[in-house]
Every structure is written in C-alpha cells, then in structure tokens.
C-alpha cells in the first residue's frame, strides 16, 4: 500500500508540473505577443522589451559610478523617438550626445529582426564603429529573458552580422556608397551620418529600395547639416526640446 501511495503521489506531482509548464508557456506566449506589438508603449512593443526584458551594458560604468548593466530608462523622449521609428519611412535626427539615440535605434532594429524576418543594415564612419553598433544589438539579445531567445534562436553571430533562425538579419557595413548598393535591405541606419564619407550618395542610393532610412548624428558642417537645414530639422533631440526631425 505504501508503494501504491508513493506512485500516486509521483503521478500527481507530474500532473502539477505539466500544468505549471503549460501555464508558463501560455504566459510566455502572451508576453511575446505584447512585446511583438507595433506600438511605442512602455507596456507593449519594443519599449516593453527594452525596459523590462533585457539590459544594456556600459563599458564606462565604473568611471561614471553607474551599474554595468541597466534597463533602458523610461524617458519621454525615447518613447517619442520610438514612435517615429515605428511609423516614419525616413528620419533625419540631429542629436546631442549621451541621449542613447544609437542604442535606441539598434534596439528597434534588433527587436524588428527578432520579432519578424527583417533585413537591416547599419553603417557608421568606419568598419570598427559599424561593428560597435552590431555589439549593441548582440548585447540586448544576449541579455534578453530566456523565453525570448527560445522563441528565435541566433544562428549566425560574428562581428559584422547577426542572423536569427526565423529570418531576421542585421548587417554592419563599412562606409562608402558602394557598400550599401550591394544589398537590398528593408531598413538602413546611418549612425553619426555627418561623419560618414559619401553619406549623401549612400543615402540617396538606398532611399528608392529600402522601406525605411534612418540617419542620426551630432551636428557637423557638411551634407548632413545642409540637408537638416533644408528640411527644417530641430536639433533639440535629447535636450528637452520639441521635436525630432522627420523627412
């Protein structure tokens, strides 16, 4: 009799475990669905993932006396910026430093690649800086909750490229017009565009083929500065000012 009771006890325990796993799977599916929504809301969409289900990393944290890993801060300007990233086919953003603009764009691109089969390219002033952008995305994916990584596994991971099992691809390219002409991406991101050689030519080359083109930079005399002035761009992003620049 004692053996029968033990067997029944194990049976009940297994059933409880099964039910618990089913509840966990349902909760994770519902959370995944919320994170995948195309909205700029701290409780849904990319901002939900960025602020509650992954971490940034700061290599200068020790010098600044801040944590090495941290959630994205819930600043109003980051939410507003994300609302533009989610809806505008082309963006020019003249920014101040230390406002996490590059981190925000790379989080948006990583989220796009993780939640849907997006092909995105990022370009900066040189290959090293372009690879740093890929590292931002890698960091966010690496620090994501385990259920997110189970949903879409990373199958290619090197200094220039991240590819996910369900089709998302994020590629860094060196500066130069010919570098972007070689591909047909859905999204192109020019980081510190004012300092990218041949940025204007690269920008004009991808506009007809890419679904979205994002250019951000601190200000510097040249093609980016001139285009911002032509389009009436407000350079107050991150300084408490009114609006980002949209084209």
N, C-alpha and C positions, 0 to 999 in steps of 0.2 A: 504493500500500500504506500509505503513511504516513497518507493521508486516511482509509482504512478503519479503521486503528488508533485514530485520533482519534475517529471516530464511535462505535466500540465503547466507547472509554473514557468518552465522554459518556453512552452508554447505561447502562453500569454505575454511573456516578455518579448518574444519575437514579433507578435502581432502589434504590441505597443510601439516597438521600434519601427515597424513598417509604416504605421500610421504617422509617427513622428517624421519619418523621412518624406512621406507624401505631403505633409503639411509644410515641411521645409521647402520641398520642390515647388509647391504652389506659391509660397511666399516669395521665393526667388524669381519665379516667372512673373508674378505681379510687379515686383520691384524692377525687373528687367524691362517690362513693358513701360513703366513710368519713366525710367531712365532713357528709353529709346524715343520718347515723345519729342516732337519738333517744336519745342517751346522754350522761351527764356524765363524759366521759373525755378526758384531755389528748391522747390519740392518735386519738380519733374524735369525731364530733359537733361541736356548736358550739364547744366548747373547743379542738378541734384547729384550726379556722379562726381563732379569736380569738388563739391563742398562737403560731401558726406561719405563717399565710397572710394576715394583714392587720396594720395598725398603728393604734394610737390616735394622737391629736395633742394636745399640751398647750400651750395659749397662754401658760401661766405658766412654761414650761420654763426660760427664760432667768433669771428671778428665782430659781428653785429650783436652778439648776445641773444640770438633768437634760436628757436628749435631747428634742428636739421631737417626734420620732416614736418609738414604742416598742411592742413586743408586749404583749399582756395578761400580767401577771405570773401565774405558776402558784401562786397561794396556795390553801391548802386551803379557806379559807372561800369563795372564789369558786367552787371546784368544788362545794362543798356547796350554795351558793346556786343554782347552775345545776341541780343535781339536783332542787331544789324547783321551780324554774321549769318544768322538763320534765314534772313529774307532778302538781303541785297545781292544782286548779281555782280556788282563791282564796288569796291571800297577803297578809298584813299583816306588814310588816317595819319595825321601829323600829331605826334605824341610827345609827351615829356618822358623822362627816364624813370625807372623804378615804379612803373604802374602795372607791371605784369601783362602788358599788351601782347608780347610774343608768346608768353606762357598761355594766355587765353586763346590765341589763335591756334596754337598747337594742340591745346586741349580740345578745341572744337574739331580740328582735323582728325585727331585720334578718336574722338567719340564718333565722328562720321564713319571712319574706317571700321570701327569695332561693331557698330550697330547696323551697318548696311555696306554693300560692296562698292565703296567709294575709292577712286584712284585720285590721290592728291600729290602735288609736287610742291616742295618748298625750296626757295633759293635765297641765298644771302650774298654778302660781299665776296666770299671765297668758300672753298670746299669745307674748311675747318668749321666755319661759322654755320654753314648749312648742316653739317653733321651734329652740331650742338642742338639744332632745332629737333632733329630726329631723337636725340637723347632726351629732350623734354617729353616727347610722346612715349618713348620707351619707359621712362621713369613713371609716368602716370599709369601706363598699363601694368608695369611691374608691381606697383603699389595698390592696384585695384583689389577690391574684395575678390575672394577666390571664385565665387559663383560667376563673376563677370568673365574671368579667364576661362572657366569651364564652358561658358556659352560660345566663346570664339577664341580658339587657340592661335597663338602666334607661331607661324611655321617658317618664316624667314626673319632673321634678326641679325643685321650687321650694321656697320657704321653709317651706311648710306640708305638703307632700306628696311622697312618693316612690312611684312605681308601676313595677313590673317587668313585662317582656314576658310572663312566664308566669303572671301573675295576682296576685302579691304586692302589697299596698298598705299603706303606713304613713302615717297622717294625724295631724297635730297640731291640736288644737282649743283655743280659749280656755277659761278657767274658766267654770263655770256649768252647772247641771243640764240646761238645755235644749240645750246644745251637744252633749252625749253622747246625748241622747234622739233626735237626728235620724238616727242611724246604727244599723246592726246589725252591729257588729264581732264578730270571733271572739275577739279579745283586747283588753282595755283596761288601760292602765297609767297610774296616778296617781302622779306624781313629786312629792315633798315634799307629801304629801297633807294634812298638818296645816296647811298654809298655803294650801290651795285653798279659795276661797269656795264654799260649797254642796257640799263634798266628800261629806258623808254622803248627801245627796239624790242626787248623781250616782252614787255607789257603789251605793246601793240600786236605782237605776233600771236599771243595766246588769247587775246580778247575774242576773236571770232570762233575759237574752238572750245574754250573752257566754259563750263556752266557758271563758274564764279572766279573772279580775280580779286585778290586781297593784297593791298600794298600798304605797309605801315612804315613809319620812320620818324626819328628825330629829324629836325629840320636842318637842311644844308643847301646852300645855293646850288642850283642845277636843275635837271629835268623834273625831278620830283617836286621841288619847291615851286617851279614855274607852273606845273600842272595843278598843284594845290591852290595857288593863287588864282589861276584861270577858273577853277571850279568853285572858288569862294570857300575854301576849306578853313574851318575854325581849328586853330592849333591848341585848343584848350583841353584836349582829352587828358584826363588824369590830374588836371589842375583845378577841378571843381567848376569848370566852365560848362557851357551849354550843350553843345552837340559834337558828335564825331563828324567826320567828313564822309559823305557818300556821293558816288557818281552814278 
